[in-house]
Amino acid sequence: MNATTAVEWRLRGEWFDVCSCKLPCPCSFAQEPPHGDCLFTLVWQVHEGHYGDTDLAGLGVTARGEFAGNMWIDDPNATMKLEGGWPGEFGSLIGTPDRIEYAPITFEAADDLAYWRAEIPGKVDVRVEALTGPTSDPNRGVTTANAPGAEIGPGQVATWGVVKRDQVRGFEFPHDYRGGSSKHFAFDWRPHAVDRGAQGSGDVDSGSRCRCNC
């Protein structure tokens, strides 16, 4: 797609994961997972966004997988290819999802990130509480700035959480696992916003593929 025909778009919202790694997930630090693979549920919630003239505010997406798989999307009219920016970079790792289903997705996160959760009736129920400890400031989350393996793009801040519920059914996923780590990111995506971070993307294995169901 060239510059004269590129569709203008922007997505602003929140993302979190629940994965099989022990807390904290080493993938966020661009390190290998402890069990040889990272099995996950990923959740995106768009608060403000558009793709051309299509309003995407309120769009939710939930993915289950590893590196290749399936995806739930709560709006059948929202499937599109985002040219440029971090979603394009991340999407190049996912490739083509095995399956996509459309289902209503409930997303909730506390303003102070004391908790975050997502639910698809009969399919997904994941709930997380913010990580705390005896020496942490009770008024602040436990965070990592400039995480080298942040799934939502470079230069963002991760807030870490403890998985309290991890119930996911569907897509005949071949692996049983219990979520052990979670992190929350805010995101603000637009075309070419990742140019600064893309210069350091040489560490990504071009042969890897994300097995993902949404």
N, C-alpha and C positions, 0 to 999 in steps of 0.2 A: 504494500500500500504506500503510495507516494504522498508527498506533503500536500498536494493539491486535492487529494481525495480522502485524507485521514479524517476520521470522525473525532470530534472533540469530546472529551470525557473527563470525569473526575469522580473519585470515590473517597468518602471520609467516614470512618467508623471505628469499630473495635474488632479484635481478633483474639482468640485464645485456643490453646490446645490442651488435651489430656492424653498423655502418652505412657508407654510401658516402661520408660526409663526411671531410675531412681532420681529423686529430687536432689540437685537440679539437673535437668536434661542436658547432657553434654553436647547435643546437636546445636544448641544455642551458642555454644562456644566453638563451633566448627570442629568438634571432636567426634570420634566414633562412639556410637551407643554401646553401653556395657554388655548387652546381650547379642551383639552382632547385627541387630536390626532395631528400628524404632517403630512400634505399632501405635497408631494414633487415631484420635478423633480431633478434627480441626473445625473451628466455628468462626465464620465471618458475619458481622452485622453492619450493614451500611446505614448510617444515620442521614447522610446527605450525599447525593450523587446523581449523575446523569450520564447517558451515553447518547450523544447527539441530542435529539429532542425527547428521548425516553427517560422519564423520571425513575430513578432507582432508589430513592429514599425508602428505608424500611426493608430493603432486600436482605434476606438471610440465606446463608449457604452453610451446610454441614458436610464434612467429608470424613469417610472412614477408610483407613488403609495402611499401606506402607509405601514403597515406591512403585505404584500402579494400582488402580482400583475403581471406586464408585462414589457417587455424590448425590446428596439431596439438595434441591434448590426450591425455594418457596414461591417462585414466580416463573411460570413457563415462558413468559415473554422477555426474560432478562438474560438469556443465554446469548453471549456475543464474544467476539475476539477483541481484546483490548490491545491496541497497537502502542508499543512503547511503554516506558515506565516499569515499575517493579512487578506488577501482575504479569506482564509479558515475560520477564526474567524467571519468575517462579513457575509460570505456566509451561515454560520450555522444559522444566524438570519433570512436571507431571505428565506431559504428553497428552494422550487422549484417555479420559476416564473410561473404565470398563463399562460402567452403567451410570445413568443419571435418572433419578426419580424426583417428582415434584410433591412436596408435602409442606404443611404449615409448620413454621419453626418459631418457637418462643425463645427469646433471648432476654436476659436480665443481668445487669451488673450494678453493684452499689456505686454511688457517686464517689465514695472514698475507696472503692475497690476492696472492701472488706469481704466480698464474695462475688462470684460470677457463675452463670449457669446457662444451659440451653436444653430445650426439650422438643422432641417430636413425638406426639402421642403413639405409644406402642413400639417405638423404634429407638429413640435416643433420650436418655436422661443423665446428663453429666452436671455435677455440681462441685464447686471449688470454693474453699475459704482461704483468705490471704495467709501466707506464711508469717508466723510470729515466733518469738523466742524470748528467753529471759533477759537478753541484752539488747533487744530491738526496741526502737522508739514506738510505743503503742499508737502514736498519731501518724506514723509513716509506714508505707509498705516497704517490703524487702525488695530492692530493685537492682537491676544490672543495666548500666548505661553503655551504649555503643557496643552491644553484643555482636561478636564477629560472625555469628551464624543465625541472626534474626530472620525468621521466615517472612516477615512483612517488609523487609528492606533495611538498608543501612542507616545507622545513626539514631536508632530508636531506643526506648527505655522499656525493659521487661519488668513486670511486677510478678513475683513468684507466688504460687499458691499450692495448697495441700488438697489433693483429690479426696472428696467426701463421698461422692457417688459416681459410678462409672458403669452405666447400663446401656449397651448399644446392641441392637439386633438388626439383622438385615444383610442382604447381599451375599449370604452364604460365605461370610468371611472365614478363611481356613484357620485362623489363629485365635486361641483363647488367651486373654491377658487381663491383668488388673492395672488400671491407671495408677501410676506412681508419682507423676510430675505434671505440673501445669504452670503456664505463664500467660500473662495478658499483655497485649500491646494495643495502643491506639495506632491508627494509620490514616494517612492523608495521601492518596495516590492520584497522580495525574501523568499525562504523557511526558516522558523524558525526565521525570523527577529523579530517576535513579542514575543519571549520567555520572554523578560524582562517585557513587558506590560501585558502578559497573566496572570502573577501572581496576578494582581489586577482586574481580570475580574469577580470576584465574585458578583459584583454589577449588572451584567446583568441578567435580568429575563429570566430564561431558558424556560419559557413558552411562551415568546413573539415571534411573527413571523412578518417579514416584508412583507406586501402586496405590491408587486412590479411588474410593467410591463415594459419590455425593448424592 
